Amino acid sequence: MELERLLQSQGFGSRKMCRKLIQSGAFAIDGVVHDNPRESLDPTGLQFTLDGESWDYREHVYILLNKPEGFECSTSPTHHEGVHSLLPLPLAVRGVQPAGRLDQDTTGMLLLSDDGPFLHAMMSPRRHVPKRYVATTKHPVTSEMLQALRDGVLLRDETEPLAATDVMSLSSHEIALTITQGKYHQVKRMVAAAGNRVEHLVRTAIGGLPMGDLALGEWRYLSPDELLSLPYEAPGTGK
Ligand code: URA
């Protein structure tokens, strides 16, 4: 792959901008500057520095972000900052999108990628990818409320009741539950329909993959094993 195209694919700007960066001597491999934008390189496993900052070549990126409150998942946020502002600029430039949305006041696990089939697999209603949440409630948790969530509640504009799985009480005002759909404000509306109110919501796992230790506002790349554990048939993996 030509160097200028390689750099462009990683989100460092237009082809022209990347050409100029390379010609300025900003691009190096193992400390050796490569300043010919037309040089052909095998990108597989390539590690390079740009203005001294290290990068790995990635055909696609798969990112785990612990979303804080006050950030919108939309690419054109209106009332709050967008989650893209929590990522390095090249990741936003290369078109990374969240796999589904969290409300601005919901915190926790968000997957982002620039791999269209991966985003589709994570969000498709037909795949029923499980998403686990912990909800803090305004009123004490009751066994009737837990049972209503397990049995299913009918939400406005829905034709069928929606049920949660693995519903459990964690404390007097806290429950954990898993849903396999991604309807608008689904957990908040389900808890309201079951007679309570969500005061705070955290997503703790997607597709069985737990968020693990990651501070609010922090992000990291998914490991190859984590990616394989998700319900996504990556090309060439035979999954
Ligand atoms: N359900 C909600 O109500 N809000 C979210 O952000 C996610 C699921």
Boltz pocket constraint, residues with backbone or C-beta under 6 A from the ligand:
constraints:
  - pocket:
      binder: B
      contacts: [[A, 101], [A, 102], [A, 103], [A, 104], [A, 106], [A, 183], [A, 184], [A, 185], [A, 186], [A, 187], [A, 188], [A, 189], [A, 201]]
      max_distance: 6.0
